[in-house]
Amino acid sequence: MTTEITTHDGAAAAAAAHTEEERAGALAERFLAQFGGGVELLTVELGRRLGLYAAIAEAGTVTVAELAERASIAPRYALEWLDQQAAAGIVDVVGTDPDDARRFALPAGHQAVLLARESPAYLLGAAPLLLGVATTLPAVADAFATARGVEYADFGDELRLGIAELNRPGFLTAMRAWVEELPDVAARLDRGGVVLDAGCGEGWSSIGLARAFPAARVVGVDLDQASVDEARRHVAEAGLSDRVSIVRANAADAPALAAAARRPVALVTAFQALHDMGRPVEALAAFRTVLAEGGAVLIGDEHGAETKAAPADEVERLKLAMSVLHCAPATWAESDAVVNGTVLRDHTLAAWVRDAGFTSTEVLAIEHPFWKFHRLG
């Protein structure tokens, strides 16, 4: 009997060790793949900063020397970057010319991802966003150790740009369809009225609203001064300064919102913003105070499963990683009253909405890979 138990225990231990070896190998392979993907994405950021993708696309095809001349970079670096981009499958090598005469092209499909700023496939913002969270990591580590936050502004231009560029296509191409899920509100805006766009960032949501509803006036509000400055510039470049104004204010400050709007509003929007607010209940209550009779609040924000999964799917993992590296520290810097993080789960939003005094909520039938949309009234 003793021998049987020993044999069974030994087999179980061997099986467990084999399983742990497999887990170690799988995690090591995953880390290696993620490291490769991360450094490749940083070479994409290099291409964005230096205008290399645009230079290739404008020319159709380029040699190393031609790219160096067009982009005003050193030929040796042009060679290094083009070789790497070709190896990564981002640019194509055209023809069979010898090395010095090789020609490179950016495929049309890849141009949609890297250059077509209103394409649903456009994802160039991921590169500066990654750089932004990476360069701020020491400050986040210090915040972990000292129980404090990291100011949004401290994450730098790259993170702000990355977020703006990732959201830009949806704001400029899908806004009309989103608001039409509130048909009564859309009809009011077609006749005129005011939209308050809370947490407008660099202004693309406000611009999208103004384009979607040419008779409406839009007031974008954000707490970050650099975002406000960029938003005002984008509004001016879009020729919309007569109908779109950008104001620096805290979305939880009801008097400031009322002063910015100047009259009751038909619609308050908050896109990918509520989860980052340090006083979300106060913000929602402030939204309610500026609504006109029959007006509504439209929330589009990061959603997640009601129960936490371990392991989670890739989308949830991405959101939770961004929560650790950015959203939780940035929110904490604004207020330690509520530090929600990136994922806004339904039960959390329901509690905030109830505490803010809203009497009706509706989940809207809008498909989005990351967000869920809610109407509050």
N, C-alpha and C positions, 0 to 999 in steps of 0.2 A: 504493500500500500504506500509506504514511504517513497519507494522508487517511482511509482506512478505519479505521485504528487510532484516530485522533483522534476520528472521528465516534462509534465504538463507545464509547470512554472517556467522551466527553461525554454520551452517552445514559445510560451506567451511572451517571455522577455525578448527572445530573438525576433519574434514577429513585431513587437513594439519598437525594437531598435531599428528593424528594417523600415517600419513606417516612418519613424523619425528621420532616418536617412533620406527617405523619399521626400519628406516635407522640407528638409534642409536643402536638398537639391532643387526642388521646385521654387523655393523662395530665393535661392541664389540665382537661378535662371531668370526669375522675374526681376530681381534687382538689376541684373546685368542688362536686360532688355530696357528697363526704365532708364538706366543711366545712358544707354545709347540713344534712346529717344530724346532724353533731356538735352544732351549736348548737341544733337542734330537740330533741335528746336532753337537752340542758341545761335547756331549758324544761320538759321532762318531770320532771327532777329538782326544779325549782321547784314543780311541781304536787305532787310527792310530799312534799316538805318541809313545804309549807303545808297539806296535806290537801285540795287543791282537787278532785282526782278523786273522793275519797270524798264530799265535800260535794255535788258534782253528782249522783253516783249515789244518795245518800240522798234527795235532793229529787226526783229524776226528771227535772225540767227546772228551769233557773234563768235569771233575767235577770242582767245585770251587777250590779245593786244587790243582788239576793238572794244571789249568790255572795259579794259583798263582806261582807255581813252574816254569812252562815253561817261564812265562813272567817276573819273578822276581818282583812280586808285593805282597803287603800285602793280605793275604787271605780274610780279612774282606772287603777290597775294591774290590777284585775279586767277592765276593758274591754280593755286592751292584751293581756293573756294569753288571754282568750277569743277575741279576734279572731285571734290568731296560731294558737291551737289549732284553730280552725275552718278557717283557711287550710291548715293542715297535715293536715287530714282526721282529726284525733284526736277532736274533738268535733263533733257535728252541730248545725246551725242548724235549729230547729224552727219551721215556719210562715213567714209573710211579714210579720210585724209590723215597724214602723219600727225604726230602730237602737236607740233607747232602750228599746224594749219587746221586743227580740229574745230568744228563749228558746234555751237551749243544752242539749244532752243528751249523755250518754256512752253510746254504743251498747253493747249487751250483750256483743258480741264483743270490744270494746275493754276492757270491764270485766274480762274473763278475763285479759287481758294486764297490766292495770294494778292490779287490786285483788284478784283471786282467788288468794290466796297458795298454794293447793294445786293450782291448775290447771296442767296441763302447758304451757299457753300463757303462764304468768306470767313476764314478763321485766322487771319494773320495776327489778330489781337492776342492770340494765345502766346505768341513769342514774347512780346514785351511784358505781358502779365506774369509769365514765369520768371522773367528777370526781376520784376518788381518784388515778388515775394521772396526770391532767393537773396537779393541784396539786402533786404530788411530783416533777414533771419537773426542776425546778432541782436538787434533791438528786441525782437520777439522773445528770444531766449532770456534776455535780461528782464523783460516784463514777466515772464513765467516765474522767475526767481524773486521778483520784488512785488508781486501781486498788484500789477498796474496794467494800463493799456498802452497801445502805441498809436499815436495820432495818425489819422488817415493821411494827412499831408506828408508824414514821414515815410510813407511807402513810395513816394516819388512819382515822377512824371510817367514812368513806364507802366506802373500798375494802373494809374488813372486812364492812360491811353488804351491799355489793353482791354479794360472793362468797356470803355466807350466803343472801341472798334468791334468787339464781339457782339454788342447789342445793337449797333447801328443798322444792320440790314433789316432786322425785324421792325425796328422803330420806323424806318422809312418806307417799308413795303407792306407791312401787315397791319399798321395802326388802324386804318379804316375798318378792316374786317374785325379787329378786336372790339372796337367801340360799337360796331353794329350789333354785337351780342347784347347790347343795351339799347334796343331799338328806339325807345322813347327818348333817351338821352341823345342818341345820334340825330334824331329828328330835330330836337331843340338846337343842337349845335349847328345843324345845317341852316337854321334861321338866324344864328348869331349866338351870343352867350359867351361865358368865360369858362375856361378850364384851368384849374390849379394843378400843376404837375410837380408833385413833391419828390424831392430827391432826384432832380433832373440831371445831375452829373454834368457832362459836357454838352448837354442841350439837345441831343439827337431825338429824345422822346418828345420834347417840346416842339421841335421842328416837324417831326412826324405828325403830331396832332394838328399843327397849323396847316400843313399840306393836306391832311385828310379832311379838314373842315375849314374851307377858305373864308367862311363868314364869321368864324369864332376868333376870340382873343385868348391867348395862352399866356399864363404866368408860370414860369419855371422857378422853383425854389430849391436851393441847396445850401448846405452849411459850409462846404469846402470852398475857400476863396479861389484857389487855382481852377477848380471845376467851373465856378461862376465866370471867371475871366474867359476861359475857353468857350463856354457856352455862349457868352455874348459875342465872341468873335465868330463862332459858327452861325449864329442867328444873322449877324450882319452880312456875312458872306452869302447866306441863302436869300438875302433880300427880304427878310421878314421882320425887320426891326419895328415896323409900324404895327404889327399884330402880336409879336412875341416879346415879352420882357423877362429878364432873368434877375432874380433878387436873392441876395445872400440872407438867409434866415434859417432858424431852427424849425423844423416841421412840427415840433411839439409846442411852439409858441403861437397860441391862437390869435392874440392881437397882431402879431407880425404877419400872419397869413391873411388876416382880414385887411390889414393895411396894404399888403401887396396886391390882393385881388381887387380891392376898391369897391366891390359889390358882391352879393351872393353869387355863387358859382353853380353851373349846371353839373359839373363833373370835377371830382378830384381823382387824380391818378397817382399811383405809387408803384413804379416798376423796379423790381429787384432792389428795393430800398427799405421796406419795412423791417426786414430781418436784421438790418444793420443799425436800426435806430435805438439809441440808448433809453428812450422813454416811449416805447411804442404805443402804450395805452393812451398817454397824453397826446401823442401825435394823432391817433385815430379820433380821439375826442375833439381835437382841434379841427380835423377835417369835417367833422359833423357840424361844428358851429358855423362854418363858412358856406355850407350847402344852401342853395336856394330850395324853395318848396318843390318837392318832387325830384330833387337832384340825387346823385348817387356817387359812391366811391368805387373805383375800379382798382383792385389790387392784383398785380401780376408778380409772383414771387417764387423763389426756390421752394419746391415741395419735396417731401420725403415720405417714406412708409410710416405708418402710425406706430409700428413697433420697430425697434432697432434690430438690425440684422448683423450677425457676425459669423462668417464674413458677409459683407454687403456686395451689391452689384457695382459695376465700374462707375456708373453715374453717381451713386451715393458716396462711393469712396472719393471721387473727385471733389464733391461738395464738402465732405468732412475734412479733407486735407486743406481746402481753402479756408474752412472755418478755423482750423488750428493756426494756420499761417497768417491769416488776414482778418477775417470777419470778426472773430471773437476779440482779438486784441484791439482792433479799430473801434468796435462798439464800446468796449470797456473804457477806452480813452474818453469817450463822450459822456458816459455815465455807467456806474457799476450797479445801477438799480436793476437792470435787465440786460444780461449778456446772452442773447439767444444763439448766436452763431449763424452759419449759412443756411442750414436746413430749417424751414418753417413748417412744422407739422400741423395737421388740421386741428388737433385738440388745443395746441398752443394758440393758433390764430383765433379759434372760437372763443377761448377765454379772454383774449385781448378785446375782441369785438364786443363781447358781452359787457366787459368792464368799462368800455368806452361809451356805452349807452345806445348802441345800434340795436334795432329791433328786428331786422331782417337781413339774411345773408343767402347768397346763391352761388354755387359753383357753376361757372360758365363752361360751355362746350367748346373750348378753344384748345386745339392741340399745340403742344410745345414740348420740346425734348427735356426741358429743365424746369419750367414754371407751371404753376396752377393759377388760374384766374378766378377771382371772387368779386361779386357785386355786393356792396353793402348799402343799406338804406335805412 
